Amino acid sequence: MKTSNTRRNSFLQVFSRINGRTGLPVMILVCSLCFSKLKSQNCNLCSIPSFPSLTLYQAFQTGHGMGFGVEAGTWNKDAGKFSYFMGTSVVWAENNYTNVKTSSSQNQILLGFYLKGQYKLTKHLYVVAAPGIVNLSYFEVQTGLRYVVPVTKVIGIGIEPAYAFYQKQFLVNANLHFALR
């Protein structure tokens, strides 16, 4: 019995904090508009259409040099704003002494595995975040922007400036996207 009174009192507290004369009619209007919009959509618009994609990219990093990477995932079309990918990248440092192997040679190659999420801001501009593991030794998070220009229906090119928080370095990826339909 006590829990039902507490639950009822919490609902009453929420409604008492809303101004009874203006807040409640505004809430009812907003809820009815949302419901009518959902009810007017047909079944094709209720699901988020997406397509599988493959991205190849050339990576340039301030502290290390250059490398390459590949990612695959699901790219949502206009109905969905969030897409996700899984990928790997290899970035190596430019070494002037290529014939000399030192104890720090293993630290000059960065092998990363990551999950990337992107959120659509405008037609061609996205915000990306990619948490992942580098050299199987530390956790890295990269955030940035992705700008993609479609060349054909299945190929797009893009640029992705980002910042790696653990390494405290900027990086730029030149992307080539393929839609796998």
C-alpha positions in Angstrom: 0.0 0.0 0.0 2.8 2.4 0.8 4.4 2.0 -2.6 1.2 2.8 -4.4 0.7 6.0 -2.4 4.3 7.0 -3.0 3.9 6.4 -6.7 0.7 8.3 -6.8 2.3 11.2 -4.9 5.2 11.3 -7.3 2.8 11.7 -10.3 0.9 14.4 -8.4 4.1 16.2 -7.7 5.0 16.3 -11.4 1.6 17.6 -12.3 1.6 20.1 -9.5 4.9 21.6 -10.7 3.4 22.2 -14.1 1.4 25.4 -14.2 -2.2 24.1 -14.4 -3.5 26.7 -16.7 -0.8 26.7 -19.4 1.4 23.7 -18.9 -1.1 20.9 -19.1 -2.8 22.2 -22.4 0.6 22.6 -23.9 1.6 19.0 -23.0 -1.6 17.7 -24.4 -1.1 19.6 -27.6 2.4 18.4 -28.1 1.5 14.7 -27.3 -1.4 14.8 -29.7 0.7 16.3 -32.5 3.4 13.6 -32.0 0.7 10.9 -32.0 -1.0 12.2 -35.2 2.3 12.4 -37.0 3.1 8.8 -36.1 -0.4 7.7 -37.1 -0.2 9.4 -40.5 3.0 7.6 -41.6 2.7 4.4 -43.6 4.7 1.3 -42.7 7.5 2.0 -45.1 8.4 5.1 -43.2 8.3 3.4 -39.8 11.4 1.4 -40.3 14.8 3.1 -40.9 16.2 2.1 -44.3 19.9 1.4 -44.3 22.5 -0.2 -46.5 25.7 -1.9 -45.8 28.9 0.0 -46.7 32.6 -0.4 -47.0 35.0 2.5 -46.5 38.7 2.6 -47.4 40.8 5.5 -46.2 44.2 7.0 -46.2 45.2 8.3 -42.7 47.5 11.2 -41.8 48.4 11.7 -38.2 50.4 14.5 -36.7 52.7 12.6 -34.5 53.2 9.4 -36.5 52.9 9.9 -40.2 50.5 8.1 -42.5 48.7 4.8 -42.8 45.5 3.3 -44.1 42.3 1.8 -42.8 39.1 0.0 -43.7 35.7 0.0 -42.0 32.4 -1.7 -42.7 29.0 -1.1 -41.3 25.5 0.1 -41.8 24.9 3.6 -43.3 21.4 4.9 -42.7 19.6 6.8 -45.4 17.6 10.0 -44.9 15.2 8.4 -42.4 17.9 7.6 -39.8 20.5 10.0 -38.5 22.7 7.5 -36.7 25.0 5.0 -38.5 27.6 2.6 -37.1 30.8 1.0 -38.4 33.5 -1.4 -37.3 37.0 -0.9 -38.6 40.8 -1.2 -38.3 43.6 1.1 -39.1 47.4 0.9 -39.4 49.5 4.1 -39.0 53.3 4.1 -39.0 55.9 6.6 -38.3 58.3 7.9 -40.9 61.7 6.5 -39.9 64.8 7.9 -41.3 66.8 4.9 -40.3 64.9 2.0 -42.1 67.8 -0.5 -41.8 68.3 0.0 -38.0 66.0 -1.9 -35.7 65.7 -0.5 -32.2 63.8 -1.4 -29.1 61.3 1.4 -29.9 60.6 0.1 -33.5 57.5 -1.7 -32.2 56.1 1.6 -30.9 56.3 3.2 -34.3 53.3 1.3 -35.7 49.8 1.9 -34.4 47.4 -0.9 -35.1 43.9 0.1 -34.0 40.5 -1.7 -33.8 37.4 0.5 -33.3 33.7 0.9 -33.4 32.5 4.2 -35.0 29.2 5.9 -34.6 28.2 8.8 -36.8 25.3 11.3 -36.5 24.0 13.2 -39.5 24.1 17.0 -39.1 23.3 18.1 -42.6 23.0 16.4 -46.0 26.8 15.7 -46.3 28.2 16.5 -42.8 28.4 14.0 -39.9 29.8 14.0 -36.4 31.8 10.9 -35.7 33.1 9.2 -32.5 35.3 6.1 -32.5 36.2 4.4 -29.3 38.8 1.6 -29.8 41.9 -0.3 -28.8 45.4 0.7 -30.2 48.2 -1.9 -30.2 46.1 -4.0 -27.8 47.6 -1.9 -25.0 45.4 1.2 -24.5 42.0 2.6 -25.1 41.6 5.5 -27.5 38.7 7.7 -28.4 38.6 9.8 -31.6 36.0 12.4 -32.4 35.6 14.6 -35.4 33.6 15.5 -38.4 33.0 13.6 -41.7 32.1 15.4 -44.9 31.1 13.1 -47.8 30.3 14.0 -51.4 28.5 11.3 -53.5 30.2 10.7 -56.8 27.8 8.1 -58.1 24.9 6.2 -56.4 27.3 3.7 -54.9 30.6 5.6 -54.5 31.3 8.6 -52.4 34.5 10.5 -51.4 35.1 12.3 -48.1 37.4 13.9 -45.6 37.4 13.3 -41.9 39.4 15.5 -39.6 39.4 14.2 -36.0 41.3 14.4 -32.7 42.7 11.4 -30.7 42.3 12.1 -27.0 44.8 9.6 -25.5 47.5 10.4 -28.0 46.6 14.1 -28.0 47.1 14.3 -31.8 45.1 15.5 -34.8 44.5 13.2 -37.7 42.8 13.5 -41.1 41.4 10.6 -43.1 40.7 10.8 -46.9 37.8 8.4 -47.4 36.4 6.4 -50.3 32.9 4.9 -49.5 31.3 2.1 -51.3 27.6 1.2 -50.9 27.1 -2.6 -51.0 23.6 -3.0 -52.3 
